[in-house]
């Protein structure tokens, strides 16, 4: 039996609103740890309108999709 991905087992990732919200939180938290900054300042930067692009919970993109 092949191991399931996080996308397969986490129901929140199937809802686009939850997916985008939790993606920003996870990236902000990880970035704050790596950069040694407060998570709130990272989240403010990630939530700025110029930094946001709509997230799509479609799983990994293939090589052919990336080259488009």
C-alpha positions, 0 to 999 in steps of 0.5 A: 500500500502506497503511503498517503500524502498530507493532501490526501489525509487532511480534509482542510486541504480540500476546501480552498478557503481553509487551504489558503489560510492554513498555507499562509500560516504554515509558511509564515511559521516556518519562515519565522523560525528560519529567519528568527523573526516574529511570526506576526511580522511574517504573516503581515507580509504574506497577507499583503495584497501585493504578496498574495496569489490565489492558492490552488489545492491541486497537489503537485504540478507536473514538469509540463505544467511548470513550463507553461 
